[in-house]
Amino acid sequence: MGMNLQGLEVWWLVLIFAGSAAAVWVAGIYVSDSTDVLSSRLGLGEALGGMLLLSIVTNLPEIAITTSAALHHDLGLAIGNILGGIAMQTLVLVALDFFGLGSEGGLSYRAASLGLVLEGTLVIAVLTVAILGHELPASLIYLRMTPAALSIVCVWVTGIFLVSKARKDLPWQRKGDAPGGQEEARGHSRDKKSAKGMSTTATGAIFLAGALVTLASGFFLELSGEALAAHLGMSGVIFGATVLAAATSLPEVSTGLAAVKLGDYKLAMSDIFGGNAFLPVLFCLATLLSGEAVLPKAQRTDVYLAALGMLLTCIYLCGLIFRPRRQIARMGIDSLVVLIVYAIGIAGLFAISNGG
């Protein structure tokens, strides 16, 4: 169905993949910045609608890749990108901690709040439902939809509602914010972007153009990635969880670093947790487009990646609760542990894949 790049030489595929990744990076930054401005000017930032919009916008590359993979019935690549993307985007927090804060204290120490703990818990919740859905029979599908995929959407929407409610008020001292952490309010970097620059109409035009470029680049990432994986002899899961997930995480690195440099640590962590919580929702999209029960088709490596994403999130939740101030190698202790666990986890992924 549609365009096929399997017949191209490897160097052409690498060029297309690299060019698409660069386009996703640049366009993703413009989309993220314009979304921040629009959310602030329209008063959507902390509202439920604003959170839903931001979750979808920050995952436009993954939406495009999942759409293309589902239409091509390359479900292994789609599943690998969704579940591998969660682990990879969690690793982005390590980069923000190392490159963004320097000697200012660990990221989790500066960002600590009960709201972020709730957001991280939501990531674990939707992944848990995904694993449960994997055990259901593939025949359990009606009107191109499965109970597991719908359950993920319901859990995500409920979780987003609770997070939105928690941001407005919590029955805790200082509304769940830890002393000695971020001084300015969460999202102040977004407000600063909104206070200067172009008109709302021009910003909307940039958002639309950036979104279209991001979606188109995501499609070419999937097509070239599928062909590259075949040429390199890599499974769709391995390629999707590593190379493809890294390419689609580039905008989060840039926008996260910008937020951290402005001292908006909570927003930087919230964007990663929010994006990770949304990714399993794409199983609903993949099921609808492919007409197949996607979750039951997940392999051992897919379940392994889901567990790895949950483990990495748990480590950061511990960091947010215990708030270790000490740094090792220019990063918080929790970030160092996440880096080590991720490296071991990816080694295990290759071992499982090669072991059959």
N, C-alpha and C positions, 0 to 999 in steps of 0.2 A: 504494500500500500504506500503510495506517495514516493518521495525521493529516496534513492538508495545510493549510498556512498561506498558500498563494499568493493566496487571494482577499481577504486582509486589507489594510487601508490601510497605507501605509508607516509612519505614526506608531505604529500598533499593533505592527508588526514591530520597529521600533526599541525600543519599550518592552519587548517580550518579550525581545529580544536583550540589552538592557541589564540587565534584571532577572535573566536567566539568568546573565549574566556576573558580576553581583554575588553571586549565590548560589554560583557556582563559586568565586569568590574567598573568601568567608567559609567555606563548607563545606570548601574545599580546605585552608585553614589549619588547621581543626580536625582534618581527616583526617591531615594531615602531622604535626601536633603529637602526636596520639594514637598514630600509627604509630611516631614516635620513642620515645615512652614505652614502648609495648609491646615494641618491638625491644630496648630496653635492659633491661627487666625480665625478658624471656624469653630474653635472651642471644643474640638473633638478629642484632644489629647488624653484625658483621663476618663472619658465617657466610654460606655460599652461599645458603641458604634466605632469610636476612634480606635479602640484596641483591636476590634475585628478587622478594621481596614488596615492597620499597621501590620498585623500578623500576616495578612494575605499579600500585601505589597512587598514585604521583606523576603518573601519566598517565591517571587515571580519566576526566577530561573528554575526552581524545583517544580513549579507548576507546569512550566513549558516542557521540561524534561519528562515529567510523569505523563503529561498528555500525549506527547509524541511516542513514548515507549508503550503506553497502553494501546494507542491506535495501531502500532506495529506489532502488538502482542509480544513485545520484549519485556515481559513482566519481571524477569530476573534483574534487569538493569533498573527498572522502576523501584522495585523493593529495596535493592541495594542502595540506591541514591537516597531514598527516604530514611531508612534506618541508619545507614552509614553517615548520612548528613547530620544526624543528631549528635553522634559521637564527634564528628569533625567540627561542627559549630561550637560544641562545648570546648573543644581544644582552642578555639579562637580566644576564649577568656584567658588562656595561658599567655597568648601573644599580647593581649591588652595589658595584662599584669606586668609582663616583662618589659615591653617597649613603652607602655603608657605612663606607668607610675614611677619608675626608677626607684629611688630610695624613700618614697613617701609612705611606705607601708603597703601591705598586701591589698589587692583589689577587694576581696571579701570583707576585710576589716573596714575599709572606707565605705563600702556600699551596704553594709549589713542593715537589714530591715526585715520585719515579719512578712511584708508584702512579697519580697523576693523569695523567701522561704516557701510561701504559698505558690508562687509561680513555678519554682523548681519541683514542688510536689505534684503540680499539674502535669509536668513533663513525664514523671514516673507513672502517673495515673493513666494517661493515654497509651503509654507503651505497655502497661500491664493489660489493658483491654486488647491491644493488638496481639499480644502473646496468647491471650485467651481465645481470640478469634482464629488464630492459627490452628487450634485444635478442633475447630468445628468442621463438619463435612463440607466438601466443595459443592455438593448438590443443594446446600441450603442457600438458595438464591431465588429471588422473586422480583420481577420487574427490573432486572439488571442491578439489583441491590441485595446486600447481605445484612443480617442482623449485627454482625461484628462491626462492619463499616459504619452503619448508622449509630451504633453505640459509641464509637469513637467520637463522632461529631457531637453527640449529645453530651458526653463527658467533657469535651473541649469547650462547648458553649457554656455549660454550667460552670466550669472552672473559670472561664473568662469573666463571667458575671460575678463570681465571688471575688476574683482579683480586683475587678473594678470597684466593687463595694468596699473591699479592704483599703484601697487607695484613698477613698473618701473619708473613712473613719473606722478605727478599730478601738475596742474597749480596753486599750492598753495605754500605759504612760507614753506620752509623746507619739501616740499613734503608731507604735511599733518600731520607731526609729532608734537606732543604737546611739548612745552618747559617744562623742569623739569621732563620728563618721563624717559623711558628707554634710557640709554646712548649708549650702543652698538647696532649695527645693528640687526634688526630682523633676527632670525635664526642663531645667532652666536653660540648658544649651539650645533646646528647641525654640524656646521663647526668644533667645538672643538672635537666632537665625531669622525669626519672623519679624523682628524689629527693624531689620534692614534689608536692603535688596530690592527686587522687582515687585511689581504689582501682583495681586492675587491671580489675575487673569493670565499674566505671563508665567507665573509659577505653575499654574494648572496646565498650561501648554507644554512646559518643560516636563512635568510629571507624565503627561500622556505620551510624549515623544520617547522619553526614557523607558516607560513601561513597554511600549511597542518594540523598541530595540532590544530590551531585556528578554522579552518573550521570544522574539525571532532568534536571538543568539542562543537561548536555551534549547530551541529546537535543533539548531545546528550542533550544539554541544552533544545532544543525545545521539544524533545521526552519526557524527564523526566518532563519538565515544564508542558506540556500538561496533563500528567498523574497526576501530583501533584495538578494542578488546579482542576481537576475532583474530586480527593479524598478530597480536602479541600472545595469543593463547591464554588470555586471562578470562575468568568467568565474569559474567555481568555483575555479580554481587561484589567481587573484589574490586573491579574497576569502578563501579558506582560508589562504593564505600570509601575509596581512597582518592584516586585522581579526579573523578567527576565531582565528588563532594567537596574536595579542596577548591576546585575551580568556581563552584557556585557559592563558596564561603568568602570569596575575595571582597565583595562589597561590605560584608559585616566587619571584616578586619579594618577597612578604611574608616567607615562611619563610627565604629566602636572606638578606634583610636582618637578620632576627633572629639567624641563625647568625653573620653577619659582626660584628654588634654585640657578640656574646659572644666574639669572637676565634676562632671555629671556621671559619677560611677554607677549610680543606681540605674540610670537609663541604659548604660552600656550593658550591664548584666541582664536587665529586663528584656532588652531587644533579643538577646541570645536565647534566654529561656522562653520568651514568647514565640520566637521562630521555631524552636525545637518542639514546643507543645503543639504547634499547628501542623508540622510535617506529617504525622500519622493521619491527619484528616485527609491527606491526599490519597489514602487507600480507598476512600469513598469515590473520589474522582476516577481513579484507575479502574475500579470495579464497574462504574457506570459506563465508561468509555469502551472498555474491553468486553463487557458482558460476561466476564468470568469472575468467580470468587477468588480474589487476589491473595488474601491472607493465608488460606489453606495451601497455596502454592509456595509459601515461604520455605526456604531450605534451612538446614541446621546453621549455616553461616548467617542467615538473616536473623534468626532467633538469638544467636550469639551476639550480633551487633546491637540488637535491642537491649540485651542484658548489659552490654558494655556501656551504652548510652545511659542506662539507669544508674550504673555504678559510678560513672563520672559525675553525674548530677548529684548523687548522694554525697560524694566527696565535697562538692562545693556547698551543699546544704550544711554539712558539718562545719565548713569554714565560715559560713554566714552566721551560724549559731555560736560557735566558740571564738570566732574572730581572732585568729592568730596574727599578732602584729609582727612577729619575727619574719625576716626575709632570708631566703637562701638563693644565691645566684640571681639576685635582683627580682625575685618573685616570692609571693606568699607560699607558705608551706603547702597549702592545699593545691595551689597551682602546680607545684613541683610534683606532688603525688599524682595529680591528674595526668601530667606529662609522662611520668614513668608507667602508670597503669595503662595509658593509651598505647604506648610503644609495645608493652607486653601483650596487650589485647590484639593489636594488629599482627604481631608475630603469631599469636594463637590462631588468628583468622586464616593466615596463610597455611598454618599447619593443618587446620581442619579441612581447608579447600584441597590441599595436596594429598591429604590422607584418605579422601573419598568418603 
